[in-house]
């Protein structure tokens, strides 16, 4: 059944949806009850009306919608398949195509039944782990655990589920014993008085720790309220409209700076919780994590320990609860146990600190290699802008300053590094493009009910008109893609990096749902906010950046090149499409672009380090795809040793490039030298760039462009 969109203003829509219980037959409207059931009905009504009226491309709420929402909700209800049985899933499937009807009738039967089932299964699972952990495990048996939930089905009965719990717990104990043995061996090498425990003693201690960890998990689950699960249910519905459309309960909106911007006080990392795991999405430049250097994007944080004390397992923990453990006072140490993409498990100690904001801003350097070319380099971590204060720093203005510094140094080309730049200010992306073109359109922005708006750089003249290379990777998104696409469409420069950028070509805005309720419903406030996709980006050539992103002109291997990443890996993404191209005049490069690209590809094919990176990417992908873990202790140790040795061998290959010279811009030297923190950060930055084989090839490309000019 299709959703019957209500074509009135929001307050009228809510009144109609609630009429069955707040309007008397011949009397005035009573203020609604503040109980959860009434509040959920109001919330669902306002959400669906907001989506239908404001979303860029709303979907009909019909049986197809219901099937999609059911699939998402079932996955989130028990993503690890550790609690529910096949019979539970079959019972819920009776409502698989009824969600649309339940929305129309403000019916939450599916949710209520799922909540009841989950509570029963959670109580049963408590009995499983306590009983299993009473006895030692036999690690001589050849058996394995499948870690990829998608490769497993729900258990057919309680015995099968209990055996799965046995394997999970055995794996948790096994990894702890391996860590203890490794630590003990290191201690024995460094001291004759180190405490030595037998394997049996370590196994017992590991079981005790796993018991405590699971006790804490179930204690947290006991505090999980029905309203928390309702938020999961509602977002399963919202996410059918797209991965970037979602409901934010009042508490979640308060934590928006943590859960969305992700800049966590203390370590400076952007984290995301998905399917029970907390993953590092980005390292904030200049932060404690950035300076420590071992925490990386895509690392999964398994445990958190303070400077002293046992580690707390944060698997299945809510993001805000995990953040409380990770955050802390400046100068204190937090120890993160992380799982690398390769499968290696490593403890990363980080001394908490305040993020050095200057390190998130644009900065430049001068780079030379054996070609003799003197090349300007600009690193831009994000398209920042201070919309709350006039005169605040902005990416486009800062990049202009860096360009002027580099021009004063008589550089022969410019490299703009957008690797890892997740986007930001659209205005700055447009203005920054204008630094490199005479004038003209930069991007097209389309809303649901309007024709595409062409955003134009109207400032005549260019700041820099020489050879230009833009570096990108699969994490370059949104505003980064707008800039790179414009450079490519104007044929103003060459795009280098991973095969393509992230592919996020949509715009979202928040709607405060409280503002949509009339005074009659004030008792129900606060009900939260909704983030809705309202616009879409299009290149000036007419193609969307959505899904396809920006394809690199020159593809260079990187460690994640074999992994499927980007917008296309999300659920229910908006499709790629195109609109008519804008009118623009292409740049006429003084070099033969095809010859420059051909020469670079030939060098890349012969470059031993880049070839090693390619092989390492294949190795990481192979290890990531092998999701079946042995539970035989000796076999596990051998596999772990191989992974660790391969990781170390690869690290040894990434050394400073002798012919690559990195210099600070003269105008920056005085400011850097006046602050010891800046001196330290600058040294680490220059050392990091000196190992950057992609950057070295970008310098080669600039040299080819210069020679042909």
SELOGU-567406 format. One record per residue (C-alpha): residue in three letters; x, y, z. Coordinates in steps of 0.5 Angstrom, whole numbers, plus 500, padded with zeros to 3 digits. Each point is the difference from the previous one (the first is absolute). Example, Ala and Ser with C-alpha at 12.3 -4.5 7.8 and 13.67 -1.06 7.14 Angstrom:
BEGIN
ALA525491516SER502507498
***
This chain:
BEGIN
UNK500500500UNK503507498UNK501505505UNK494505500UNK504507500UNK496505504UNK501507496UNK498504506UNK505504505UNK504496505UNK496502506UNK493498496UNK503493498UNK502499507UNK493502502UNK497495495UNK505494502UNK498501508UNK492501499UNK498493502UNK502501507UNK501508501UNK494503497UNK493499503UNK494499496UNK497507501UNK505503504UNK507504500UNK507497499UNK503498506UNK507500501UNK503493499UNK502495505UNK508500501UNK501493501UNK504496495UNK495497495UNK497507499UNK507503499UNK502495495UNK494501496UNK501507500UNK507499498UNK499495494UNK494505497UNK505506500UNK506496498UNK496497494UNK497506498UNK507504500UNK503495496UNK494500495UNK500507499UNK508502501UNK504494497UNK503501494UNK497493497UNK495497505UNK499493499UNK492498500UNK499496506UNK497494498UNK502492500UNK507501497UNK501505505UNK498496506UNK505494497UNK506505500UNK498502507UNK499493503UNK507498497UNK503506503UNK497499507UNK501493500UNK507501499UNK501505506UNK495496504UNK505494501UNK506502495UNK505495503UNK494494500UNK502499507UNK493500503UNK494499496UNK498493497UNK498498493UNK493500503UNK500507502UNK502502494UNK494497496UNK495502506UNK502507498UNK500499492UNK493500501UNK500508500UNK506500495UNK495504495UNK495503505UNK505506502UNK497505496UNK493498502UNK502500507UNK503507499UNK493503497UNK496497506UNK506502506UNK501493501UNK506497503UNK498493501UNK507497496UNK504505505UNK496497506UNK501493498UNK507501498UNK502503507UNK496494504UNK504495496UNK507504501UNK499500508UNK498493500UNK507498496UNK504504504UNK498497506UNK502493497UNK506502498UNK502503507UNK500492502UNK504498494UNK506504501UNK500499508UNK500492499UNK505500494UNK505504504UNK500496506UNK505495497UNK506500496UNK500500493UNK504495496UNK504503495UNK503494496UNK494499497UNK500502492UNK493504499UNK499507498UNK495506501UNK497504494UNK501507502UNK496503494UNK492500502UNK498500493UNK503493499UNK496497505UNK493499501UNK496501507UNK500494504UNK495494499UNK499499508UNK503501506UNK505495500UNK503503494UNK500507502UNK503498507UNK506496496UNK501507496UNK501503507UNK505495502UNK504502494UNK499507501UNK503500507UNK505495498UNK503505495UNK499506505UNK504496505UNK505497495UNK502507498UNK501502507UNK505494501UNK504502494UNK501507503UNK502498506UNK505495498UNK503505495UNK500505506UNK503495504UNK506498495UNK502507499UNK500501508UNK505494500UNK504503495UNK501506504UNK500498507UNK502494504UNK495501505UNK494500496UNK494496502UNK499494496UNK493497500UNK498493497UNK496499494UNK494498505UNK501506504UNK500505494UNK494496498UNK496501506UNK502507501UNK497501493UNK494497501UNK499504506UNK501506496UNK495498495UNK495499505UNK501507503UNK499502493UNK494497498UNK497502507UNK501507498UNK497499493UNK494497503UNK499505506UNK500505494UNK495497496UNK496499507UNK500508500UNK498500492UNK493503500UNK494499496UNK501507497UNK507499498UNK498494496UNK494504497UNK506505497UNK503494497UNK493498497UNK498507497UNK507501497UNK499493497UNK494504496UNK504506499UNK506497497UNK496497495UNK500507497UNK507500500UNK506499504UNK501507502UNK493501502UNK498499507UNK497501507UNK503503506UNK497500506UNK502506505UNK505496504UNK504498493UNK499507497UNK503503507UNK506495498UNK500502493UNK507503500UNK503493502UNK495496496UNK500504494UNK506504500UNK504495503UNK506505503UNK500496507UNK504504505UNK506496503UNK502496494UNK498504494UNK497494496UNK493500496UNK497494502UNK493496498UNK496495503UNK498494495UNK497493501UNK503500507UNK507503498UNK503506501UNK504502494UNK505506499UNK498504494UNK505505500UNK506503504UNK500507502UNK506504497UNK504502506UNK496496505UNK503495505UNK499494496UNK503504494UNK506501504UNK501493503UNK499497493UNK498493501UNK492501500UNK498500493UNK493501496UNK496493500UNK503498506UNK495496504UNK500502508UNK499494504UNK502502507UNK502506504UNK504501506UNK503505504UNK507502502UNK499494506UNK495495500UNK496495496UNK498501493UNK492501499UNK498496494UNK495505496UNK498495494UNK492501500UNK501507504UNK496506498UNK505505497UNK498505506UNK502495505UNK507499497UNK501507499UNK500501507UNK505495501UNK505503495UNK499507502UNK504502506UNK505506502UNK506503496UNK506496502UNK497493502UNK500494496UNK495496497UNK502493497UNK496497494UNK500493498UNK498500493UNK499496494UNK504502494UNK497498493UNK505495499UNK497496506UNK506502505UNK498502507UNK504505503UNK500505506UNK501507498UNK502505506UNK498507499UNK501506505UNK494504500UNK501507497UNK496506498UNK499500492UNK505505497UNK495504496UNK506503495UNK501493498UNK493500497UNK502506495UNK503500494UNK507500500UNK506500494UNK507498499UNK505500494UNK502493497UNK505498496UNK503493497UNK505498495UNK496503494UNK502507503UNK493503500UNK499504506UNK492499501UNK496503505UNK495495504UNK494502504UNK497496505UNK492501501UNK497495506UNK493503499UNK496506497UNK499503506UNK497507502UNK497503506UNK493502498UNK499503507UNK505505501UNK502505494UNK507501499UNK501492502UNK505496496UNK497497493UNK504495496UNK499504493UNK503506503UNK506496504UNK502496493UNK500507497UNK505502505UNK504494499UNK500500492UNK503507501UNK505498505UNK502494495UNK500505494UNK505505504UNK505493500UNK499500492UNK497493500UNK499497493UNK494496502UNK495499506UNK497493503UNK494501504UNK499494505UNK493498501UNK501493502UNK496498506UNK496507500UNK493498501UNK497507498UNK497506503UNK498507498UNK497500493UNK501507499UNK508499501UNK500495495UNK497505495UNK505505502UNK506496500UNK499497493UNK500508498UNK507500502UNK502496494UNK495502495UNK498507497UNK493500502UNK494495498UNK495495503UNK503495505UNK494495502UNK493500499UNK495499506UNK493497499UNK495500505UNK493496500UNK496505497UNK505505496UNK504500494UNK507499501UNK504506503UNK507501497UNK505503505UNK505504497UNK506503501UNK499507499UNK507503501UNK504501494UNK507498500UNK504495503UNK505499506UNK504495497UNK500498492UNK506495500UNK500492500UNK495497505UNK499493503UNK495498505UNK501494504UNK494496503UNK498493503UNK493496501UNK499505507UNK500506496UNK493502500UNK495505499UNK503507499UNK507497498UNK496496494UNK497507498UNK507503500UNK503494496UNK494499495UNK501508498UNK507499499UNK499494496UNK494503496UNK504506498UNK506496499UNK504505504UNK504494504UNK501493501UNK497496505UNK504494503UNK499495506UNK495494501UNK496498494UNK494505502UNK498504506UNK495498505UNK493502496UNK496504505UNK496505496UNK494502504UNK499505505UNK496500507UNK497504505UNK497500507UNK493501501UNK498501507UNK494496501UNK498504507UNK499506495UNK495497496UNK495498506UNK495505502UNK499502508UNK495495500UNK505495500UNK506504504UNK499494506UNK503495495UNK507504499UNK505499499UNK499495494UNK507501496UNK502502493UNK500497494UNK506500495UNK497500493UNK504500493UNK497506496UNK505501494UNK505497496UNK506502496UNK502500493UNK506501496UNK500506495UNK500494495UNK493498502UNK502494504UNK499499507UNK506498505UNK495496504UNK503492500UNK505501494UNK504506504UNK505503496UNK505495496UNK507501500UNK504501494UNK506497503UNK499494504UNK505498506UNK500494504UNK498501508UNK499496505UNK492500500UNK500499492UNK497493500UNK495502505UNK493502498UNK499507503UNK496506499UNK492502500UNK499494495UNK501495506UNK494503504UNK493498500UNK495503496UNK504505497UNK497505495UNK502499493UNK505503495UNK496504495UNK502506496UNK497507497UNK502505495UNK507502500UNK501508502UNK504504495UNK507501501UNK506501496UNK506494502UNK507502501UNK505499495UNK506497503UNK507501497UNK502493501UNK497493497UNK496497505UNK500493497UNK507500500UNK501503507UNK495494502UNK504495496UNK507502503UNK497499507UNK497494499UNK506497497UNK504502506UNK495498505UNK500493497UNK508500501UNK500503507UNK502494505UNK496504506UNK494501497UNK500493497UNK501497508UNK494505502UNK496496494UNK502493503UNK499502507UNK493503498UNK498493497UNK503497507UNK496504504UNK494499496UNK501492500UNK501500508UNK493504500UNK496495496UNK503495504UNK495500506UNK500493503UNK505500506UNK503494502UNK499498508UNK506496500UNK505504504UNK506497497UNK497502493UNK497506502UNK507503503UNK504497493UNK494504496UNK501506505UNK508500499UNK499500492UNK496506500UNK504504505UNK507498496UNK496502494UNK498507503UNK507501502UNK503498494UNK496505496UNK501506505UNK508499499UNK499501492UNK497507502UNK506504501UNK502507499UNK501502492UNK507502500UNK499504493UNK494504503UNK501506504UNK495504504UNK501507502UNK496505504UNK497506496UNK505506503UNK494504502UNK498495505UNK507498503UNK500506506UNK493498502UNK502493500UNK506501504UNK497504506UNK495494502UNK503493503UNK494497498UNK500502493UNK507498499UNK499493502UNK493500496UNK504503494UNK506495500UNK495494501UNK496503494UNK506501495UNK503493502UNK493497498UNK500503493UNK507498499UNK497493500UNK495501496UNK501497493UNK493502497UNK503507501UNK506499497UNK497498494UNK495506500UNK507504500UNK502496494UNK493502496UNK501507502UNK507500497UNK497496493UNK495506500UNK505505501UNK505497494UNK494500495UNK498507502
***
